[in-house]
Amino acid sequence: MKICILSAPGLADEMIRHTKTVLEAVCKSSYLSLEFCHGQPEEDELQSGIPSREIIDLCRTSDAVVFCLQETGAYTRSYLDILRSKLGLFGSMRSIRIFPALASCAMVKETTVSGTDCLIVQEEWSASMLPEQGEKIIDGDLCGYDVLLANSQTAQLTAQAALRAAMGRRQKMIFTDLCDKMSSAALRRRITNLAASEFSQVELSHLPAAEVAARFVRSPSSIDVVLADPLLGNLLFAQGLAMTGTPNLQCAAYFGYGKQGVYYNACPLPASSPKEDACCPASFILAAAMALRYSMGLEWEACCIEKAVAKVLSLGRTADLHQPSLPTVSASVFAAYIAQTAAEYISDAE
């Protein structure tokens, strides 16, 4: 099994180093053989934001890619979108998780958000979804129009990925779309129902967008997996990030036809930081846990990492998550505690 790590020099490199510390400890405890390869873009890539052939080939020969998203430079969302396209990845999974120790940071009542852990799955937007658009005169008025397409193959694969994820969680899935009157939405709904017939253990419900958005505020802990259309998924995820109060602890992934995926921090790192060891590496560690679960089938190891992150957050924080009642530790110490705790969880189960 091989993980490709992409990072730029500086803060991103530090976060990836901490993530490797955790992965190596988990592999040692589980007697796993995990190979790492590290890719860094050339200066011209940093200027253009377009991945080179070498980087793309490195990613293609790996089982998973752990990516460090930054606000500027090569690691912008446009760079990530191009890499996703080159790798043939068409869907996304985005986690919204509120750890018990950080429930007080949430934007809604602590009692309401307690236990929130959900996954938003969607097809990613692409140019092929909007093949025709323009303006024309209708009944004497100037009107704009767009032709929105839904691809049955990618819709089916995205629905199956969401259902498989639900099977490994609480076996509940919500399908929602921005407008149920559109033919593209109706096709996705019909394909989702057909795919769900193969996952009889998953409880599938269809809810309008307004109801799902309200649930994120009223009772987010009742949400397990949400399968949304490309128009709505980004809006729900942005709402979820804001609701948690800790967007820098959330992670996400792109997936495609096989098990390969790109796993990254949902909230970009700042371009630079004078205190690199004060930035919490939890989002990258959780992204690596997603890689173990969805690309390598290592469910138990991923669970141990997530449990370790939750425990360490209740014992100490990095400076960017400082809380007066808890000690402040460096990112290196924070990652070392997670590595040790995750290894202990794995050893205790053997």
C-alpha positions in Angstrom: 0.0 0.0 0.0 1.3 3.4 -1.0 0.4 6.9 0.1 1.5 9.9 -1.9 2.0 13.1 0.1 1.9 16.5 -1.6 3.1 19.6 0.2 4.9 22.8 -0.3 7.9 23.9 1.9 7.1 25.5 5.2 3.9 25.1 7.1 2.4 22.5 4.8 5.5 20.4 5.2 5.3 20.6 9.0 1.7 19.4 9.0 2.5 16.5 6.7 5.4 15.5 8.9 3.1 15.3 11.9 0.7 13.2 9.9 3.4 10.8 9.0 4.3 10.4 12.7 0.8 9.2 13.4 0.6 6.9 10.4 4.0 5.3 11.1 2.9 4.6 14.7 -0.3 3.0 13.6 1.5 0.9 11.0 4.0 -0.3 13.6 1.2 -1.3 16.0 -0.8 -3.0 13.3 2.1 -4.6 11.6 1.2 -2.9 8.3 3.5 -2.2 5.4 2.8 1.3 4.2 5.0 3.0 1.7 5.2 6.8 1.5 6.3 9.0 -1.4 6.6 12.7 -1.1 6.0 15.1 -4.0 6.8 18.8 -4.0 6.0 21.0 -7.0 8.6 23.0 -8.9 8.7 26.8 -8.8 6.9 27.1 -12.1 4.1 24.9 -10.8 3.8 27.2 -7.7 3.4 30.1 -10.1 1.0 28.6 -12.5 -1.0 26.4 -10.1 -1.0 23.5 -12.7 0.4 20.1 -11.5 3.2 18.7 -13.6 3.3 15.4 -15.4 5.6 14.0 -12.7 3.2 14.9 -9.9 0.3 13.4 -11.7 2.1 10.2 -12.4 3.2 10.0 -8.8 -0.4 10.3 -7.7 -1.6 7.7 -10.2 0.8 5.1 -8.9 -0.4 5.6 -5.3 -3.4 4.1 -3.5 -4.2 7.4 -1.9 -3.0 11.0 -2.0 -2.8 13.2 1.1 -2.9 16.8 0.0 -2.1 20.0 2.0 -4.5 22.8 0.8 -3.2 26.3 1.3 -4.7 29.7 0.6 -2.2 30.8 -2.0 0.5 29.4 -4.3 0.1 26.1 -6.0 -2.1 24.6 -3.4 -5.2 26.6 -4.1 -8.6 25.0 -4.8 -8.0 25.5 -8.6 -4.8 23.4 -8.4 -6.7 20.8 -6.5 -9.6 20.8 -9.0 -7.1 20.3 -11.9 -5.4 17.4 -10.1 -8.8 15.9 -9.4 -9.7 16.1 -13.0 -6.5 14.6 -14.2 -6.9 11.6 -11.8 -10.5 11.1 -13.0 -12.1 11.8 -9.6 -15.6 13.0 -9.9 -17.1 12.8 -6.4 -16.4 14.3 -3.0 -16.9 13.2 0.6 -16.7 16.0 3.3 -16.8 15.4 7.0 -18.6 17.5 9.5 -17.5 16.5 13.0 -17.8 18.2 16.4 -15.6 16.6 19.0 -17.0 16.6 22.6 -14.1 18.7 23.9 -14.9 21.4 21.3 -18.7 21.4 21.4 -18.6 24.8 23.2 -16.9 26.3 20.1 -20.0 25.5 17.9 -22.2 28.3 16.6 -25.3 26.7 18.1 -26.2 25.3 21.5 -23.7 22.8 22.9 -26.5 20.4 23.8 -27.8 20.5 20.2 -24.5 19.7 18.5 -23.3 17.0 20.9 -22.5 13.9 18.9 -22.5 15.5 15.5 -20.6 13.4 13.0 -21.9 13.4 9.4 -20.7 13.0 5.9 -21.7 15.0 2.8 -21.3 13.2 -0.5 -21.8 14.8 -3.9 -20.7 14.8 -7.5 -18.2 17.6 -8.0 -19.1 20.3 -10.5 -17.6 20.0 -14.0 -17.9 21.8 -17.3 -19.7 18.8 -18.8 -22.7 19.4 -16.5 -23.3 22.8 -18.2 -22.9 22.3 -21.9 -25.1 25.1 -23.0 -26.0 28.5 -21.7 -26.9 31.9 -23.0 -29.5 34.6 -23.3 -32.6 34.9 -25.5 -35.8 36.9 -25.9 -38.9 35.2 -24.5 -42.2 37.1 -24.8 -40.4 40.3 -25.3 -38.1 39.9 -22.2 -34.4 39.2 -22.1 -33.9 35.8 -20.3 -30.8 33.9 -19.3 -30.9 30.1 -19.6 -28.7 27.1 -18.6 -28.8 23.5 -19.7 -28.0 21.3 -16.7 -27.0 17.7 -17.3 -26.8 14.7 -15.0 -24.6 11.8 -16.0 -26.2 8.5 -15.0 -22.9 6.6 -14.6 -21.3 9.1 -12.2 -24.6 9.6 -10.4 -24.8 5.8 -9.8 -21.2 5.5 -8.7 -21.6 8.5 -6.3 -24.8 7.1 -4.9 -23.1 3.7 -4.3 -20.1 5.4 -2.6 -22.5 7.3 -0.3 -24.4 4.1 0.5 -21.2 2.1 1.2 -20.1 4.9 3.6 -23.5 4.8 5.3 -23.1 1.0 5.8 -19.9 1.6 7.8 -21.5 4.3 9.9 -25.1 4.5 11.3 -26.8 3.1 8.2 -28.9 6.3 7.5 -28.8 8.4 4.4 -30.6 11.4 3.2 -31.0 12.3 -0.5 -31.6 16.0 -1.2 -31.5 18.3 -4.2 -31.9 22.0 -4.7 -35.0 21.7 -6.9 -37.0 18.5 -7.3 -38.7 19.9 -10.4 -35.5 19.6 -12.5 -35.1 16.6 -14.8 -31.4 16.2 -13.7 -32.5 16.0 -10.1 -35.2 13.5 -10.9 -32.7 11.3 -12.7 -30.3 11.4 -9.7 -33.2 10.6 -7.4 -34.3 7.6 -9.5 -30.7 6.3 -9.7 -30.3 6.7 -6.0 -33.4 4.6 -5.3 -32.2 1.9 -7.6 -28.7 1.8 -5.9 -30.3 1.8 -2.4 -32.2 -1.4 -3.3 -28.8 -3.2 -3.1 -28.2 -1.8 0.4 -31.3 -2.9 2.2 -29.7 -2.2 5.6 -29.4 1.5 4.9 -32.4 3.7 5.8 -32.9 6.1 2.8 -35.0 9.2 3.2 -35.7 12.0 0.7 -35.9 15.5 2.2 -36.1 18.9 0.6 -33.1 21.2 0.8 -34.8 23.5 3.3 -35.5 20.7 5.7 -31.9 19.4 5.6 -30.5 22.9 6.1 -32.8 23.3 9.1 -31.7 20.0 10.6 -28.1 21.2 10.5 -29.1 23.9 12.9 -31.9 22.1 14.9 -30.5 18.6 15.3 -27.2 18.0 13.4 -26.5 14.9 15.4 -29.4 13.1 13.7 -27.7 13.4 10.3 -25.5 10.5 9.2 -24.8 10.7 5.5 -26.2 13.3 3.1 -26.2 12.7 -0.7 -26.6 16.0 -2.4 -26.6 17.3 -5.9 -23.6 19.4 -7.1 -25.5 22.6 -6.7 -26.5 22.0 -3.1 -23.6 20.0 -1.6 -21.2 23.0 -1.4 -23.9 25.1 0.3 -24.6 22.5 3.0 -20.9 21.9 3.6 -20.3 25.6 4.0 -23.1 25.8 6.5 -21.8 22.8 8.4 -18.3 24.3 8.5 -19.6 27.5 10.0 -21.8 25.7 12.5 -18.9 23.7 14.0 -16.9 26.7 14.9 -13.7 24.7 14.2 -13.5 24.6 10.3 -9.7 24.0 10.6 -10.4 20.5 12.1 -12.6 19.2 9.2 -11.3 17.0 6.3 -12.5 16.0 2.9 -11.8 13.7 0.0 -12.3 13.2 -3.7 -13.1 9.8 -5.1 -13.6 8.2 -8.5 -14.1 4.9 -10.2 -11.7 2.8 -8.1 -10.5 3.1 -4.5 -8.0 5.8 -5.1 -8.7 9.2 -3.6 -7.3 12.6 -2.7 -7.6 13.5 1.0 -7.1 17.0 2.2 -7.9 19.6 4.9 -11.3 21.3 4.2 -10.2 24.7 5.5 -7.0 25.9 3.7 -3.9 26.7 5.7 -2.7 30.3 5.7 0.0 31.1 3.1 2.5 31.5 5.9 2.7 31.5 9.6 5.3 32.9 12.0 4.5 30.1 14.4 4.4 26.9 12.5 4.4 24.7 15.6 1.3 26.5 16.8 -1.0 25.2 14.0 -3.1 22.2 14.9 -2.4 19.2 12.5 -5.7 17.4 13.4 -7.4 18.0 10.0 -4.5 16.3 8.1 -4.4 13.4 10.6 -8.1 13.0 10.1 -7.7 13.2 6.3 -5.1 10.4 6.6 -7.6 8.4 8.6 -10.1 8.8 5.8 -7.5 7.5 3.4 -7.0 4.4 5.5 -10.7 3.8 5.6 -11.9 4.5 2.0 -8.8 3.7 -0.1 -7.2 0.9 1.9 -10.1 -0.7 3.8 -8.4 -0.2 7.2 -11.5 0.7 9.2 -10.2 -0.3 12.6 -7.0 1.7 12.2 -9.0 4.8 11.0 -11.3 4.5 14.0 -8.3 4.3 16.4 -6.8 7.5 14.9 -10.2 9.4 15.2 -10.6 8.2 18.8 -7.1 9.3 19.6 -7.7 12.8 18.1 -10.9 13.1 20.2 -9.1 12.1 23.4 -6.0 14.3 22.9 -8.2 17.4 22.2 -9.7 16.9 25.6 -6.3 16.9 27.2 -4.4 19.7 25.5 -4.6 22.1 22.6 -2.3 23.8 20.2 -2.1 27.6 20.3 -4.7 28.1 17.6 -7.2 26.1 19.6 -6.2 27.5 23.0 -8.5 27.1 26.0 -7.6 28.5 29.4 -8.6 25.3 31.3 -6.3 23.1 29.1 -2.5 23.1 28.6 -1.2 24.5 25.4 1.2 22.2 23.5 3.2 22.4 20.3 2.0 20.7 17.2 4.8 18.2 17.5 3.8 17.2 21.0 0.1 17.2 19.9 0.8 14.8 17.1 3.1 12.6 19.3 0.3 12.2 21.8 -2.1 11.2 19.0 0.4 8.7 17.6 0.9 7.2 21.1 -2.8 7.0 21.9 -3.8 5.5 18.6 -1.1 2.9 18.9 -2.3 2.0 22.4 -5.9 1.6 21.1 -4.7 -0.8 18.5 -2.5 -2.8 20.9 -5.3 -3.1 23.4 -7.6 -4.7 20.8 -5.1 -7.4 20.0 
